[in-house]
């Protein structure tokens, strides 16, 4: 399953209309629709998804090779981080840059 399909599935767990999520995120419907239809997402958008869907397994969402079908929940305990939101985003950007350099 591709990222866009997983994103659609995740959004449908809370929202019946894409426009409702666009309003929640403070973005226009067209931009959200482009993300849902396969356009490359921004780190800001990914951060919003993480905030709105804390139960989502990011391995499932971001990896094409993740096989589990029981994928929308990581566990019973909410994820807790000792890092600030900015530190998390900075670390993710470094990891993505490193991964990009290896590809």
Gaussian input, Z-matrix of N, CA and C with variables (Angstrom, degrees):
# hf/3-21g

backbone

0 1
 N
 C     1     B1
 C     2     B2     1     A1
 N     3     B3     2     A2     1     D1
 C     4     B4     3     A3     2     D2
 C     5     B5     4     A4     3     D3
 N     6     B6     5     A5     4     D4
 C     7     B7     6     A6     5     D5
 C     8     B8     7     A7     6     D6
 N     9     B9     8     A8     7     D7
 C    10    B10     9     A9     8     D8
 C    11    B11    10    A10     9     D9
 N    12    B12    11    A11    10    D10
 C    13    B13    12    A12    11    D11
 C    14    B14    13    A13    12    D12
 N    15    B15    14    A14    13    D13
 C    16    B16    15    A15    14    D14
 C    17    B17    16    A16    15    D15
 N    18    B18    17    A17    16    D16
 C    19    B19    18    A18    17    D17
 C    20    B20    19    A19    18    D18
 N    21    B21    20    A20    19    D19
 C    22    B22    21    A21    20    D20
 C    23    B23    22    A22    21    D21
 N    24    B24    23    A23    22    D22
 C    25    B25    24    A24    23    D23
 C    26    B26    25    A25    24    D24
 N    27    B27    26    A26    25    D25
 C    28    B28    27    A27    26    D26
 C    29    B29    28    A28    27    D27
 N    30    B30    29    A29    28    D28
 C    31    B31    30    A30    29    D29
 C    32    B32    31    A31    30    D30
 N    33    B33    32    A32    31    D31
 C    34    B34    33    A33    32    D32
 C    35    B35    34    A34    33    D33
 N    36    B36    35    A35    34    D34
 C    37    B37    36    A36    35    D35
 C    38    B38    37    A37    36    D36
 N    39    B39    38    A38    37    D37
 C    40    B40    39    A39    38    D38
 C    41    B41    40    A40    39    D39
 N    42    B42    41    A41    40    D40
 C    43    B43    42    A42    41    D41
 C    44    B44    43    A43    42    D42
 N    45    B45    44    A44    43    D43
 C    46    B46    45    A45    44    D44
 C    47    B47    46    A46    45    D45
 N    48    B48    47    A47    46    D46
 C    49    B49    48    A48    47    D47
 C    50    B50    49    A49    48    D48
 N    51    B51    50    A50    49    D49
 C    52    B52    51    A51    50    D50
 C    53    B53    52    A52    51    D51
 N    54    B54    53    A53    52    D52
 C    55    B55    54    A54    53    D53
 C    56    B56    55    A55    54    D54
 N    57    B57    56    A56    55    D55
 C    58    B58    57    A57    56    D56
 C    59    B59    58    A58    57    D57
 N    60    B60    59    A59    58    D58
 C    61    B61    60    A60    59    D59
 C    62    B62    61    A61    60    D60
 N    63    B63    62    A62    61    D61
 C    64    B64    63    A63    62    D62
 C    65    B65    64    A64    63    D63
 N    66    B66    65    A65    64    D64
 C    67    B67    66    A66    65    D65
 C    68    B68    67    A67    66    D66
 N    69    B69    68    A68    67    D67
 C    70    B70    69    A69    68    D68
 C    71    B71    70    A70    69    D69
 N    72    B72    71    A71    70    D70
 C    73    B73    72    A72    71    D71
 C    74    B74    73    A73    72    D72
 N    75    B75    74    A74    73    D73
 C    76    B76    75    A75    74    D74
 C    77    B77    76    A76    75    D75
 N    78    B78    77    A77    76    D76
 C    79    B79    78    A78    77    D77
 C    80    B80    79    A79    78    D78
 N    81    B81    80    A80    79    D79
 C    82    B82    81    A81    80    D80
 C    83    B83    82    A82    81    D81
 N    84    B84    83    A83    82    D82
 C    85    B85    84    A84    83    D83
 C    86    B86    85    A85    84    D84
 N    87    B87    86    A86    85    D85
 C    88    B88    87    A87    86    D86
 C    89    B89    88    A88    87    D87
 N    90    B90    89    A89    88    D88
 C    91    B91    90    A90    89    D89
 C    92    B92    91    A91    90    D90
 N    93    B93    92    A92    91    D91
 C    94    B94    93    A93    92    D92
 C    95    B95    94    A94    93    D93
 N    96    B96    95    A95    94    D94
 C    97    B97    96    A96    95    D95
 C    98    B98    97    A97    96    D96
 N    99    B99    98    A98    97    D97
 C   100   B100    99    A99    98    D98
 C   101   B101   100   A100    99    D99
 N   102   B102   101   A101   100   D100
 C   103   B103   102   A102   101   D101
 C   104   B104   103   A103   102   D102
 N   105   B105   104   A104   103   D103
 C   106   B106   105   A105   104   D104
 C   107   B107   106   A106   105   D105
 N   108   B108   107   A107   106   D106
 C   109   B109   108   A108   107   D107
 C   110   B110   109   A109   108   D108
 N   111   B111   110   A110   109   D109
 C   112   B112   111   A111   110   D110
 C   113   B113   112   A112   111   D111
 N   114   B114   113   A113   112   D112
 C   115   B115   114   A114   113   D113
 C   116   B116   115   A115   114   D114
 N   117   B117   116   A116   115   D115
 C   118   B118   117   A117   116   D116
 C   119   B119   118   A118   117   D117
 N   120   B120   119   A119   118   D118
 C   121   B121   120   A120   119   D119
 C   122   B122   121   A121   120   D120
 N   123   B123   122   A122   121   D121
 C   124   B124   123   A123   122   D122
 C   125   B125   124   A124   123   D123
 N   126   B126   125   A125   124   D124
 C   127   B127   126   A126   125   D125
 C   128   B128   127   A127   126   D126
 N   129   B129   128   A128   127   D127
 C   130   B130   129   A129   128   D128
 C   131   B131   130   A130   129   D129
 N   132   B132   131   A131   130   D130
 C   133   B133   132   A132   131   D131
 C   134   B134   133   A133   132   D132
 N   135   B135   134   A134   133   D133
 C   136   B136   135   A135   134   D134
 C   137   B137   136   A136   135   D135
 N   138   B138   137   A137   136   D136
 C   139   B139   138   A138   137   D137
 C   140   B140   139   A139   138   D138
 N   141   B141   140   A140   139   D139
 C   142   B142   141   A141   140   D140
 C   143   B143   142   A142   141   D141
 N   144   B144   143   A143   142   D142
 C   145   B145   144   A144   143   D143
 C   146   B146   145   A145   144   D144
 N   147   B147   146   A146   145   D145
 C   148   B148   147   A147   146   D146
 C   149   B149   148   A148   147   D147
 N   150   B150   149   A149   148   D148
 C   151   B151   150   A150   149   D149
 C   152   B152   151   A151   150   D150
 N   153   B153   152   A152   151   D151
 C   154   B154   153   A153   152   D152
 C   155   B155   154   A154   153   D153
 N   156   B156   155   A155   154   D154
 C   157   B157   156   A156   155   D155
 C   158   B158   157   A157   156   D156
 N   159   B159   158   A158   157   D157
 C   160   B160   159   A159   158   D158
 C   161   B161   160   A160   159   D159
 N   162   B162   161   A161   160   D160
 C   163   B163   162   A162   161   D161
 C   164   B164   163   A163   162   D162
 N   165   B165   164   A164   163   D163
 C   166   B166   165   A165   164   D164
 C   167   B167   166   A166   165   D165
 N   168   B168   167   A167   166   D166
 C   169   B169   168   A168   167   D167
 C   170   B170   169   A169   168   D168
 N   171   B171   170   A170   169   D169
 C   172   B172   171   A171   170   D170
 C   173   B173   172   A172   171   D171
 N   174   B174   173   A173   172   D172
 C   175   B175   174   A174   173   D173
 C   176   B176   175   A175   174   D174
 N   177   B177   176   A176   175   D175
 C   178   B178   177   A177   176   D176
 C   179   B179   178   A178   177   D177
 N   180   B180   179   A179   178   D178
 C   181   B181   180   A180   179   D179
 C   182   B182   181   A181   180   D180
 N   183   B183   182   A182   181   D181
 C   184   B184   183   A183   182   D182
 C   185   B185   184   A184   183   D183
 N   186   B186   185   A185   184   D184
 C   187   B187   186   A186   185   D185
 C   188   B188   187   A187   186   D186
 N   189   B189   188   A188   187   D187
 C   190   B190   189   A189   188   D188
 C   191   B191   190   A190   189   D189
 N   192   B192   191   A191   190   D190
 C   193   B193   192   A192   191   D191
 C   194   B194   193   A193   192   D192
 N   195   B195   194   A194   193   D193
 C   196   B196   195   A195   194   D194
 C   197   B197   196   A196   195   D195
 N   198   B198   197   A197   196   D196
 C   199   B199   198   A198   197   D197
 C   200   B200   199   A199   198   D198
 N   201   B201   200   A200   199   D199
 C   202   B202   201   A201   200   D200
 C   203   B203   202   A202   201   D201
 N   204   B204   203   A203   202   D202
 C   205   B205   204   A204   203   D203
 C   206   B206   205   A205   204   D204
 N   207   B207   206   A206   205   D205
 C   208   B208   207   A207   206   D206
 C   209   B209   208   A208   207   D207
 N   210   B210   209   A209   208   D208
 C   211   B211   210   A210   209   D209
 C   212   B212   211   A211   210   D210
 N   213   B213   212   A212   211   D211
 C   214   B214   213   A213   212   D212
 C   215   B215   214   A214   213   D213
 N   216   B216   215   A215   214   D214
 C   217   B217   216   A216   215   D215
 C   218   B218   217   A217   216   D216
 N   219   B219   218   A218   217   D217
 C   220   B220   219   A219   218   D218
 C   221   B221   220   A220   219   D219
 N   222   B222   221   A221   220   D220
 C   223   B223   222   A222   221   D221
 C   224   B224   223   A223   222   D222
 N   225   B225   224   A224   223   D223
 C   226   B226   225   A225   224   D224
 C   227   B227   226   A226   225   D225
 N   228   B228   227   A227   226   D226
 C   229   B229   228   A228   227   D227
 C   230   B230   229   A229   228   D228
 N   231   B231   230   A230   229   D229
 C   232   B232   231   A231   230   D230
 C   233   B233   232   A232   231   D231
 N   234   B234   233   A233   232   D232
 C   235   B235   234   A234   233   D233
 C   236   B236   235   A235   234   D234
 N   237   B237   236   A236   235   D235
 C   238   B238   237   A237   236   D236
 C   239   B239   238   A238   237   D237
 N   240   B240   239   A239   238   D238
 C   241   B241   240   A240   239   D239
 C   242   B242   241   A241   240   D240
 N   243   B243   242   A242   241   D241
 C   244   B244   243   A243   242   D242
 C   245   B245   244   A244   243   D243
 N   246   B246   245   A245   244   D244
 C   247   B247   246   A246   245   D245
 C   248   B248   247   A247   246   D246
 N   249   B249   248   A248   247   D247
 C   250   B250   249   A249   248   D248
 C   251   B251   250   A250   249   D249
 N   252   B252   251   A251   250   D250
 C   253   B253   252   A252   251   D251
 C   254   B254   253   A253   252   D252
 N   255   B255   254   A254   253   D253
 C   256   B256   255   A255   254   D254
 C   257   B257   256   A256   255   D255
 N   258   B258   257   A257   256   D256
 C   259   B259   258   A258   257   D257
 C   260   B260   259   A259   258   D258
 N   261   B261   260   A260   259   D259
 C   262   B262   261   A261   260   D260
 C   263   B263   262   A262   261   D261
 N   264   B264   263   A263   262   D262
 C   265   B265   264   A264   263   D263
 C   266   B266   265   A265   264   D264
 N   267   B267   266   A266   265   D265
 C   268   B268   267   A267   266   D266
 C   269   B269   268   A268   267   D267
 N   270   B270   269   A269   268   D268
 C   271   B271   270   A270   269   D269
 C   272   B272   271   A271   270   D270
 N   273   B273   272   A272   271   D271
 C   274   B274   273   A273   272   D272
 C   275   B275   274   A274   273   D273
 N   276   B276   275   A275   274   D274
 C   277   B277   276   A276   275   D275
 C   278   B278   277   A277   276   D276
 N   279   B279   278   A278   277   D277
 C   280   B280   279   A279   278   D278
 C   281   B281   280   A280   279   D279
 N   282   B282   281   A281   280   D280
 C   283   B283   282   A282   281   D281
 C   284   B284   283   A283   282   D282
 N   285   B285   284   A284   283   D283
 C   286   B286   285   A285   284   D284
 C   287   B287   286   A286   285   D285
 N   288   B288   287   A287   286   D286
 C   289   B289   288   A288   287   D287
 C   290   B290   289   A289   288   D288
 N   291   B291   290   A290   289   D289
 C   292   B292   291   A291   290   D290
 C   293   B293   292   A292   291   D291
 N   294   B294   293   A293   292   D292
 C   295   B295   294   A294   293   D293
 C   296   B296   295   A295   294   D294
 N   297   B297   296   A296   295   D295
 C   298   B298   297   A297   296   D296
 C   299   B299   298   A298   297   D297
 N   300   B300   299   A299   298   D298
 C   301   B301   300   A300   299   D299
 C   302   B302   301   A301   300   D300
 N   303   B303   302   A302   301   D301
 C   304   B304   303   A303   302   D302
 C   305   B305   304   A304   303   D303
 N   306   B306   305   A305   304   D304
 C   307   B307   306   A306   305   D305
 C   308   B308   307   A307   306   D306

   B1=1.4556
   B2=1.5227
   B3=1.3095
   B4=1.4598
   B5=1.5289
   B6=1.3409
   B7=1.4669
   B8=1.5216
   B9=1.3387
   B10=1.4679
   B11=1.5270
   B12=1.3259
   B13=1.4653
   B14=1.5261
   B15=1.3198
   B16=1.4601
   B17=1.5266
   B18=1.3316
   B19=1.4613
   B20=1.5272
   B21=1.3199
   B22=1.4700
   B23=1.5295
   B24=1.3175
   B25=1.4658
   B26=1.5332
   B27=1.3146
   B28=1.4620
   B29=1.5270
   B30=1.3129
   B31=1.4717
   B32=1.5250
   B33=1.3244
   B34=1.4704
   B35=1.5273
   B36=1.3343
   B37=1.4665
   B38=1.5244
   B39=1.3491
   B40=1.4638
   B41=1.5189
   B42=1.3166
   B43=1.4694
   B44=1.5220
   B45=1.3205
   B46=1.4585
   B47=1.5243
   B48=1.3358
   B49=1.4634
   B50=1.5296
   B51=1.3047
   B52=1.4560
   B53=1.5275
   B54=1.3242
   B55=1.4579
   B56=1.5244
   B57=1.3250
   B58=1.4662
   B59=1.5297
   B60=1.3279
   B61=1.4658
   B62=1.5269
   B63=1.3229
   B64=1.4710
   B65=1.5314
   B66=1.3274
   B67=1.4648
   B68=1.5185
   B69=1.3145
   B70=1.4669
   B71=1.5300
   B72=1.3402
   B73=1.4606
   B74=1.5301
   B75=1.3215
   B76=1.4634
   B77=1.5153
   B78=1.3184
   B79=1.4637
   B80=1.5176
   B81=1.3310
   B82=1.4562
   B83=1.5248
   B84=1.3084
   B85=1.4581
   B86=1.5250
   B87=1.3227
   B88=1.4621
   B89=1.5192
   B90=1.3062
   B91=1.4589
   B92=1.5329
   B93=1.3160
   B94=1.4620
   B95=1.5214
   B96=1.3101
   B97=1.4535
   B98=1.5375
   B99=1.3316
   B100=1.4624
   B101=1.5273
   B102=1.3159
   B103=1.4646
   B104=1.5300
   B105=1.3244
   B106=1.4591
   B107=1.5314
   B108=1.3113
   B109=1.4603
   B110=1.5225
   B111=1.3264
   B112=1.4524
   B113=1.5114
   B114=1.3278
   B115=1.4603
   B116=1.5271
   B117=1.3133
   B118=1.4666
   B119=1.5270
   B120=1.3253
   B121=1.4618
   B122=1.5210
   B123=1.3047
   B124=1.4641
   B125=1.5247
   B126=1.3111
   B127=1.4697
   B128=1.5255
   B129=1.3198
   B130=1.4633
   B131=1.5251
   B132=1.3162
   B133=1.4630
   B134=1.5316
   B135=1.3204
   B136=1.4617
   B137=1.5265
   B138=1.3122
   B139=1.4612
   B140=1.5314
   B141=1.3381
   B142=1.4688
   B143=1.5266
   B144=1.3220
   B145=1.4681
   B146=1.5249
   B147=1.3296
   B148=1.4662
   B149=1.5286
   B150=1.3126
   B151=1.4660
   B152=1.5326
   B153=1.3294
   B154=1.4685
   B155=1.5276
   B156=1.3271
   B157=1.4590
   B158=1.5282
   B159=1.3309
   B160=1.4681
   B161=1.5240
   B162=1.3153
   B163=1.4640
   B164=1.5260
   B165=1.3185
   B166=1.4665
   B167=1.5257
   B168=1.3084
   B169=1.4554
   B170=1.5253
   B171=1.3144
   B172=1.4606
   B173=1.5211
   B174=1.3260
   B175=1.4649
   B176=1.5224
   B177=1.3064
   B178=1.4617
   B179=1.5278
   B180=1.3133
   B181=1.4556
   B182=1.5253
   B183=1.3158
   B184=1.4603
   B185=1.5215
   B186=1.3137
   B187=1.4692
   B188=1.5170
   B189=1.3171
   B190=1.4587
   B191=1.5219
   B192=1.3262
   B193=1.4544
   B194=1.5270
   B195=1.3191
   B196=1.4650
   B197=1.5185
   B198=1.2992
   B199=1.4579
   B200=1.5241
   B201=1.2862
   B202=1.4587
   B203=1.5246
   B204=1.3203
   B205=1.4597
   B206=1.5237
   B207=1.3254
   B208=1.4577
   B209=1.5223
   B210=1.3233
   B211=1.4449
   B212=1.5217
   B213=1.2745
   B214=1.4528
   B215=1.5211
   B216=1.3101
   B217=1.4460
   B218=1.5192
   B219=1.3090
   B220=1.4532
   B221=1.5170
   B222=1.2895
   B223=1.4554
   B224=1.5183
   B225=1.3090
   B226=1.4545
   B227=1.5245
   B228=1.3128
   B229=1.4537
   B230=1.5258
   B231=1.3325
   B232=1.4645
   B233=1.5246
   B234=1.3157
   B235=1.4542
   B236=1.5227
   B237=1.3129
   B238=1.4610
   B239=1.5143
   B240=1.3040
   B241=1.4558
   B242=1.5178
   B243=1.3131
   B244=1.4575
   B245=1.5246
   B246=1.3372
   B247=1.4601
   B248=1.5219
   B249=1.3152
   B250=1.4624
   B251=1.5288
   B252=1.3148
   B253=1.4660
   B254=1.5232
   B255=1.3159
   B256=1.4704
   B257=1.5263
   B258=1.3289
   B259=1.4637
   B260=1.5331
   B261=1.3157
   B262=1.4625
   B263=1.5260
   B264=1.3261
   B265=1.4606
   B266=1.5247
   B267=1.3307
   B268=1.4742
   B269=1.5233
   B270=1.3180
   B271=1.4661
   B272=1.5256
   B273=1.3187
   B274=1.4669
   B275=1.5276
   B276=1.3225
   B277=1.4641
   B278=1.5205
   B279=1.3393
   B280=1.4659
   B281=1.5239
   B282=1.3288
   B283=1.4603
   B284=1.5272
   B285=1.3376
   B286=1.4557
   B287=1.5273
   B288=1.3322
   B289=1.4666
   B290=1.5244
   B291=1.3364
   B292=1.4511
   B293=1.5146
   B294=1.3269
   B295=1.4634
   B296=1.5363
   B297=1.3249
   B298=1.4593
   B299=1.5272
   B300=1.3239
   B301=1.4501
   B302=1.5264
   B303=1.3233
   B304=1.4651
   B305=1.5266
   B306=1.3190
   B307=1.4760
   B308=1.4951
   A1=108.48
   A2=116.60
   A3=121.98
   A4=111.20
   A5=114.60
   A6=121.22
   A7=111.23
   A8=116.90
   A9=119.54
   A10=111.67
   A11=117.24
   A12=120.60
   A13=111.14
   A14=115.25
   A15=119.57
   A16=110.52
   A17=116.06
   A18=120.28
   A19=110.38
   A20=117.12
   A21=120.89
   A22=110.44
   A23=115.87
   A24=120.79
   A25=110.95
   A26=116.35
   A27=121.08
   A28=110.80
   A29=116.85
   A30=121.03
   A31=110.71
   A32=116.98
   A33=121.01
   A34=112.93
   A35=117.49
   A36=118.77
   A37=111.75
   A38=117.58
   A39=120.78
   A40=114.14
   A41=117.67
   A42=120.73
   A43=110.80
   A44=116.60
   A45=119.96
   A46=110.85
   A47=116.66
   A48=121.18
   A49=109.45
   A50=115.53
   A51=121.26
   A52=110.91
   A53=115.92
   A54=121.10
   A55=112.88
   A56=116.63
   A57=120.17
   A58=110.99
   A59=116.19
   A60=119.83
   A61=110.12
   A62=117.21
   A63=120.57
   A64=109.98
   A65=116.65
   A66=120.60
   A67=111.31
   A68=116.78
   A69=121.33
   A70=110.98
   A71=116.40
   A72=121.72
   A73=112.89
   A74=117.24
   A75=120.19
   A76=112.11
   A77=116.40
   A78=120.36
   A79=108.28
   A80=116.20
   A81=117.22
   A82=110.48
   A83=114.97
   A84=122.15
   A85=111.39
   A86=117.51
   A87=121.60
   A88=111.62
   A89=117.00
   A90=120.26
   A91=110.66
   A92=117.29
   A93=120.33
   A94=110.32
   A95=116.97
   A96=121.37
   A97=111.11
   A98=116.79
   A99=120.24
   A100=110.80
   A101=117.85
   A102=121.33
   A103=110.46
   A104=115.55
   A105=120.98
   A106=110.86
   A107=116.96
   A108=120.46
   A109=113.38
   A110=116.74
   A111=119.57
   A112=117.56
   A113=118.61
   A114=119.50
   A115=109.36
   A116=116.46
   A117=121.45
   A118=109.57
   A119=115.74
   A120=120.94
   A121=111.02
   A122=115.27
   A123=121.39
   A124=109.34
   A125=115.83
   A126=120.21
   A127=110.14
   A128=117.13
   A129=120.96
   A130=110.20
   A131=116.66
   A132=120.40
   A133=110.59
   A134=117.52
   A135=120.76
   A136=110.32
   A137=116.84
   A138=120.62
   A139=110.51
   A140=117.37
   A141=120.96
   A142=111.00
   A143=116.39
   A144=120.43
   A145=110.10
   A146=116.26
   A147=120.85
   A148=110.52
   A149=116.17
   A150=120.70
   A151=111.87
   A152=116.53
   A153=121.05
   A154=112.94
   A155=116.54
   A156=121.40
   A157=110.04
   A158=118.27
   A159=120.51
   A160=112.83
   A161=116.99
   A162=120.61
   A163=112.63
   A164=117.48
   A165=121.41
   A166=111.31
   A167=115.56
   A168=122.28
   A169=107.16
   A170=117.06
   A171=120.63
   A172=112.68
   A173=117.88
   A174=119.65
   A175=109.73
   A176=115.96
   A177=120.73
   A178=110.97
   A179=116.84
   A180=121.19
   A181=112.42
   A182=117.68
   A183=121.18
   A184=115.23
   A185=117.72
   A186=119.68
   A187=111.32
   A188=116.79
   A189=121.60
   A190=111.80
   A191=117.79
   A192=120.64
   A193=113.72
   A194=117.77
   A195=120.67
   A196=108.84
   A197=118.48
   A198=123.06
   A199=113.77
   A200=119.09
   A201=121.65
   A202=112.53
   A203=116.32
   A204=121.17
   A205=110.70
   A206=116.90
   A207=122.30
   A208=106.75
   A209=115.84
   A210=119.55
   A211=117.07
   A212=119.32
   A213=119.25
   A214=113.80
   A215=117.37
   A216=119.07
   A217=110.02
   A218=117.23
   A219=121.58
   A220=111.99
   A221=117.63
   A222=121.46
   A223=109.46
   A224=116.11
   A225=119.93
   A226=113.54
   A227=116.38
   A228=120.25
   A229=110.76
   A230=118.40
   A231=119.47
   A232=110.22
   A233=115.34
   A234=121.23
   A235=109.40
   A236=115.83
   A237=120.97
   A238=108.15
   A239=115.99
   A240=120.91
   A241=109.77
   A242=115.30
   A243=119.38
   A244=110.46
   A245=116.34
   A246=120.79
   A247=110.35
   A248=115.59
   A249=119.84
   A250=107.83
   A251=116.35
   A252=120.96
   A253=110.68
   A254=117.30
   A255=120.71
   A256=110.70
   A257=117.21
   A258=120.14
   A259=111.08
   A260=116.37
   A261=120.53
   A262=110.04
   A263=116.62
   A264=120.57
   A265=110.35
   A266=117.55
   A267=120.69
   A268=111.11
   A269=116.48
   A270=120.15
   A271=110.71
   A272=116.24
   A273=119.69
   A274=110.79
   A275=117.68
   A276=121.11
   A277=110.80
   A278=117.41
   A279=120.51
   A280=111.01
   A281=116.12
   A282=120.33
   A283=111.58
   A284=116.94
   A285=120.21
   A286=111.03
   A287=117.62
   A288=121.17
   A289=110.23
   A290=116.76
   A291=120.79
   A292=111.36
   A293=115.91
   A294=120.83
   A295=110.66
   A296=115.81
   A297=120.62
   A298=110.68
   A299=117.15
   A300=121.06
   A301=112.72
   A302=116.73
   A303=121.17
   A304=112.89
   A305=115.57
   A306=119.59
   A307=111.71
   D1=135.01
   D2=-179.43
   D3=-81.82
   D4=161.80
   D5=179.97
   D6=-52.46
   D7=-47.20
   D8=-176.37
   D9=-60.41
   D10=-37.25
   D11=178.80
   D12=-69.62
   D13=-39.27
   D14=177.97
   D15=-66.36
   D16=-40.30
   D17=179.22
   D18=-62.46
   D19=-43.68
   D20=177.22
   D21=-59.33
   D22=-45.76
   D23=-179.72
   D24=-61.83
   D25=-43.17
   D26=179.62
   D27=-63.19
   D28=-46.86
   D29=-178.74
   D30=-60.37
   D31=-39.42
   D32=-178.64
   D33=-65.93
   D34=-15.56
   D35=177.76
   D36=-69.81
   D37=-21.92
   D38=-178.74
   D39=-124.40
   D40=-23.98
   D41=-171.80
   D42=-128.46
   D43=131.00
   D44=176.09
   D45=-86.46
   D46=-21.54
   D47=179.59
   D48=-123.84
   D49=133.17
   D50=178.47
   D51=-62.06
   D52=-33.61
   D53=179.72
   D54=-61.15
   D55=-32.69
   D56=178.77
   D57=-64.73
   D58=-41.01
   D59=177.97
   D60=-69.82
   D61=-38.71
   D62=177.37
   D63=-58.52
   D64=-43.76
   D65=177.17
   D66=-62.65
   D67=-43.43
   D68=179.44
   D69=-60.01
   D70=-40.25
   D71=-178.70
   D72=-82.12
   D73=-8.66
   D74=-178.92
   D75=69.12
   D76=35.84
   D77=179.53
   D78=-128.08
   D79=162.85
   D80=-179.73
   D81=-80.06
   D82=155.57
   D83=-175.96
   D84=-59.64
   D85=-40.48
   D86=-177.20
   D87=-60.10
   D88=-43.93
   D89=-179.90
   D90=-64.33
   D91=-45.07
   D92=178.63
   D93=-62.99
   D94=-41.45
   D95=178.70
   D96=-60.57
   D97=-38.67
   D98=177.91
   D99=-64.22
   D100=-41.62
   D101=177.14
   D102=-61.36
   D103=-44.65
   D104=-177.67
   D105=-67.52
   D106=-24.64
   D107=-178.95
   D108=-98.98
   D109=15.00
   D110=169.99
   D111=110.62
   D112=-2.13
   D113=177.43
   D114=-67.18
   D115=145.34
   D116=179.02
   D117=-57.55
   D118=131.13
   D119=-177.41
   D120=-88.06
   D121=158.15
   D122=176.25
   D123=-92.96
   D124=161.07
   D125=175.54
   D126=-62.67
   D127=-35.97
   D128=178.58
   D129=-61.30
   D130=-43.42
   D131=178.81
   D132=-65.18
   D133=-43.64
   D134=178.41
   D135=-60.27
   D136=-41.15
   D137=177.74
   D138=-60.87
   D139=-41.41
   D140=178.55
   D141=-63.64
   D142=-39.44
   D143=178.14
   D144=-63.33
   D145=-43.34
   D146=179.24
   D147=-60.90
   D148=-42.59
   D149=179.57
   D150=-66.54
   D151=-43.05
   D152=-175.48
   D153=-76.79
   D154=-29.85
   D155=-177.20
   D156=-125.42
   D157=67.49
   D158=-177.08
   D159=-64.39
   D160=-18.62
   D161=179.67
   D162=-80.35
   D163=-9.74
   D164=-175.98
   D165=-72.58
   D166=138.62
   D167=175.67
   D168=-85.48
   D169=110.27
   D170=-176.15
   D171=-66.53
   D172=-28.62
   D173=174.86
   D174=-60.77
   D175=-44.69
   D176=178.00
   D177=-62.64
   D178=-44.54
   D179=-175.47
   D180=-67.39
   D181=-43.05
   D182=-171.05
   D183=-93.45
   D184=-19.45
   D185=-174.92
   D186=-105.05
   D187=130.84
   D188=177.21
   D189=-72.00
   D190=-26.23
   D191=-173.83
   D192=-94.00
   D193=6.53
   D194=-179.88
   D195=-77.49
   D196=122.90
   D197=-168.07
   D198=-93.14
   D199=-27.90
   D200=-172.35
   D201=-54.35
   D202=134.97
   D203=176.08
   D204=-94.58
   D205=-15.32
   D206=177.14
   D207=-93.52
   D208=70.91
   D209=-158.83
   D210=-112.76
   D211=-3.16
   D212=-175.29
   D213=-93.42
   D214=5.25
   D215=-179.18
   D216=-142.50
   D217=127.79
   D218=-179.61
   D219=-83.63
   D220=-30.93
   D221=-177.82
   D222=173.58
   D223=-177.91
   D224=-178.36
   D225=-79.03
   D226=-28.69
   D227=-179.07
   D228=-86.86
   D229=135.02
   D230=177.08
   D231=-66.37
   D232=149.81
   D233=179.51
   D234=-68.94
   D235=131.40
   D236=177.83
   D237=-126.30
   D238=135.35
   D239=-178.52
   D240=-125.55
   D241=144.72
   D242=175.67
   D243=-86.71
   D244=-7.02
   D245=179.17
   D246=-88.06
   D247=153.96
   D248=174.28
   D249=-77.15
   D250=166.58
   D251=178.64
   D252=-59.32
   D253=-41.79
   D254=179.51
   D255=-65.01
   D256=-40.18
   D257=179.04
   D258=-64.49
   D259=-37.51
   D260=178.39
   D261=-64.56
   D262=-47.37
   D263=180.00
   D264=-63.44
   D265=-43.94
   D266=178.56
   D267=-59.99
   D268=-42.67
   D269=179.84
   D270=-65.32
   D271=-41.97
   D272=178.62
   D273=-63.24
   D274=-40.60
   D275=178.34
   D276=-62.51
   D277=-41.01
   D278=177.80
   D279=-64.53
   D280=-42.81
   D281=179.53
   D282=-64.48
   D283=-42.41
   D284=177.73
   D285=-64.61
   D286=-40.36
   D287=178.31
   D288=-63.02
   D289=-42.56
   D290=177.97
   D291=-63.13
   D292=-43.82
   D293=178.63
   D294=-62.36
   D295=-43.93
   D296=178.93
   D297=-59.97
   D298=-38.73
   D299=179.43
   D300=-67.51
   D301=-25.47
   D302=-179.85
   D303=-86.21
   D304=-16.48
   D305=-177.36
   D306=-83.98

